[in-house]
Amino acid sequence: MIKEVIVVEGRDDTVAVKRAVKADTIETGGSAVNETVLRKIALAQERRGVIILTDPDHAGERIRKIVANKVPGCKHAFLREADATRRGDIGVENASPEAIREALARVHTETVPAETDDKLIDWEDLIDAGLIVHPSAAARRRVIGELLGIGYCNGKQLYKRLTVFRISREEFAAALAQLEDEGV
């Protein structure tokens, strides 16, 4: 049984998660996350911890941001878009049990880095890696997000995720090498 409560968007997501692992869930009811649900999530975070597992799409990212801003210290699990897509529909409910278990095995926790932490990635590293200000930046960010298990996002959001999830220079360099090997 997973100790933390997993936050998902809806009932079908709960069914998919329970096919993959033994866990409790809280459903946000979609992108209109209300205060009652946020209070439940805050209580779960206080008592057991929370893992946010939302759809790898715009609405899922919006829900993830709302919950993370209102309930600090959440853990985050990300599904690859390819693993969560079936017949053009993107969602946790479309993911296989194996893909869900893999996402939950690669959970990241938000932290606030120390001001002196020089082992983290900086903006120049993203430019040098071709992840921003580059003709293939979006495709490269998609792959690097999958390799690091932090999901796809724009350049600014990638920088934030690398920082709050404390992705080290070593992890980043290994993922970048794999990205280069794949020819992206």
C-alpha positions as CSV (number, residue, x, y, z in Angstrom):
1,M,0.0,0.0,0.0
2,I,1.3,3.4,-0.9
3,K,1.4,5.6,2.3
4,E,0.6,8.9,0.6
5,V,-2.8,9.8,-0.8
6,I,-2.8,10.2,-4.6
7,V,-4.5,13.3,-6.0
8,V,-6.2,12.6,-9.3
9,E,-8.7,14.4,-11.5
10,G,-11.7,12.1,-11.6
11,R,-13.3,8.7,-10.9
12,D,-11.8,7.0,-14.0
13,D,-8.3,8.1,-12.8
14,T,-9.0,6.5,-9.4
15,V,-10.0,3.2,-11.1
16,A,-6.8,3.3,-13.2
17,V,-4.6,4.0,-10.1
18,K,-6.3,1.2,-8.1
19,R,-5.6,-1.2,-11.0
20,A,-1.9,-0.4,-10.7
21,V,-1.3,0.0,-6.9
22,K,-3.0,-0.3,-3.6
23,A,-3.6,3.3,-2.7
24,D,-6.2,5.9,-1.5
25,T,-7.1,8.8,-3.8
26,I,-8.7,12.2,-3.7
27,E,-10.5,13.3,-6.8
28,T,-10.4,17.0,-7.7
29,G,-13.5,16.8,-9.9
30,G,-11.6,18.3,-12.8
31,S,-10.0,21.7,-13.2
32,A,-12.5,23.5,-11.0
33,V,-10.8,22.5,-7.7
34,N,-12.9,23.9,-4.9
35,E,-11.9,24.8,-1.3
36,T,-13.5,21.7,0.2
37,V,-11.3,19.4,-2.0
38,L,-8.2,21.6,-1.2
39,R,-9.0,21.2,2.6
40,K,-9.1,17.4,2.2
41,I,-5.8,17.5,0.3
42,A,-4.2,19.7,3.0
43,L,-5.4,17.3,5.7
44,A,-4.1,14.3,3.7
45,Q,-0.7,16.1,3.3
46,E,-0.5,16.8,7.0
47,R,-1.4,13.2,8.0
48,R,0.0,11.0,5.3
49,G,1.6,13.0,2.5
50,V,0.2,13.6,-1.0
51,I,1.3,12.6,-4.5
52,I,-0.2,14.6,-7.3
53,L,-0.8,12.5,-10.5
54,T,-2.7,14.5,-13.0
55,D,-3.2,14.2,-16.8
56,P,-0.2,15.2,-18.9
57,D,-2.1,18.0,-20.6
58,H,-2.8,21.7,-20.0
59,A,-5.8,21.1,-17.6
60,G,-3.8,18.6,-15.6
61,E,-0.9,21.0,-15.2
62,R,-3.3,23.7,-14.1
63,I,-4.7,21.4,-11.4
64,R,-1.2,20.4,-10.3
65,K,-0.3,24.1,-9.9
66,I,-3.4,25.0,-8.0
67,V,-2.9,22.1,-5.6
68,A,0.8,22.6,-5.1
69,N,0.3,26.4,-4.5
70,K,-2.4,25.8,-1.9
71,V,-0.8,22.7,-0.3
72,P,3.0,23.1,0.0
73,G,5.4,20.1,0.0
74,C,3.4,17.8,-2.2
75,K,5.1,15.0,-4.1
76,H,4.7,14.9,-7.9
77,A,4.4,11.9,-10.3
78,F,4.3,12.5,-14.0
79,L,3.0,10.2,-16.8
80,R,4.5,10.5,-20.2
81,E,1.9,11.8,-22.7
82,A,2.5,8.7,-24.9
83,D,1.7,6.4,-21.9
84,A,-1.5,8.3,-21.1
85,T,-2.9,8.6,-24.6
86,R,-5.5,6.3,-26.2
87,R,-7.4,7.2,-29.4
88,G,-6.4,10.8,-29.1
89,D,-7.6,11.1,-25.5
90,I,-5.0,12.1,-22.9
91,G,-5.5,11.1,-19.3
92,V,-4.4,9.0,-16.4
93,E,-7.4,6.7,-17.1
94,N,-5.7,5.6,-20.3
95,A,-2.4,4.7,-18.8
96,S,-1.4,1.0,-18.2
97,P,-0.9,-0.2,-14.7
98,E,2.8,-0.5,-15.5
99,A,3.0,3.1,-16.7
100,I,1.3,4.3,-13.5
101,R,3.6,2.2,-11.3
102,E,6.6,3.6,-13.2
103,A,5.4,7.2,-12.7
104,L,4.8,6.6,-9.0
105,A,8.3,5.0,-8.6
106,R,9.8,8.3,-10.0
107,V,8.1,10.6,-7.6
108,H,9.7,14.1,-7.1
109,T,9.2,16.2,-4.0
110,E,9.1,20.0,-4.2
111,T,11.8,21.7,-2.1
112,V,13.1,25.3,-1.7
113,P,16.8,25.3,-2.6
114,A,19.3,27.1,-0.6
115,E,20.6,30.3,-2.1
116,T,24.1,29.0,-2.2
117,D,23.2,25.7,-3.9
118,D,25.5,25.8,-6.9
119,K,24.9,22.2,-7.9
120,L,21.6,23.0,-9.5
121,I,20.9,23.9,-13.1
122,D,20.9,27.6,-14.0
123,W,19.3,29.4,-17.0
124,E,22.5,29.4,-19.0
125,D,22.7,25.6,-18.7
126,L,19.2,25.5,-20.4
127,I,20.4,27.7,-23.2
128,D,23.6,25.7,-23.7
129,A,21.6,22.5,-23.8
130,G,19.3,23.8,-26.5
131,L,16.3,23.6,-24.2
132,I,15.3,27.2,-24.7
133,V,16.1,29.7,-27.6
134,H,16.7,26.8,-30.0
135,P,14.8,25.7,-33.1
136,S,14.2,22.2,-31.5
137,A,13.8,23.4,-27.9
138,A,10.2,22.1,-27.5
139,A,11.0,18.7,-28.7
140,R,14.2,18.6,-26.6
141,R,12.2,19.7,-23.5
142,R,9.7,17.0,-24.1
143,V,12.3,14.3,-24.2
144,I,14.4,15.6,-21.3
145,G,11.2,15.9,-19.2
146,E,10.4,12.3,-19.9
147,L,14.0,11.2,-19.1
148,L,14.0,13.1,-15.8
149,G,10.4,12.1,-14.9
150,I,9.3,15.7,-14.5
151,G,6.9,16.0,-17.4
152,Y,6.8,18.3,-20.4
153,C,6.7,22.0,-19.9
154,N,7.8,25.3,-21.4
155,G,11.3,26.7,-20.7
156,K,10.4,28.8,-17.7
157,Q,8.5,25.9,-16.1
158,L,11.3,23.5,-16.8
159,Y,13.8,25.8,-15.0
160,K,11.4,25.9,-12.0
161,R,10.9,22.1,-11.9
162,L,14.6,21.5,-12.2
163,T,15.1,23.8,-9.2
164,V,12.2,22.7,-6.9
165,F,12.8,19.0,-7.6
166,R,16.5,19.6,-7.0
167,I,17.6,17.9,-10.2
168,S,21.4,17.7,-9.9
169,R,23.9,18.7,-12.5
170,E,24.9,15.0,-12.7
171,E,21.3,13.9,-13.3
172,F,20.8,16.6,-15.9
173,A,24.0,15.8,-17.7
174,A,23.1,12.1,-17.9
175,A,19.7,12.9,-19.3
176,L,21.2,15.4,-21.8
177,A,23.7,12.7,-22.9
178,Q,20.8,10.3,-23.5
179,L,18.9,13.0,-25.4
180,E,21.9,13.6,-27.6
181,D,22.3,9.8,-28.2
182,E,18.7,9.7,-29.3
183,G,19.5,12.4,-31.8
184,V,16.9,15.0,-30.6
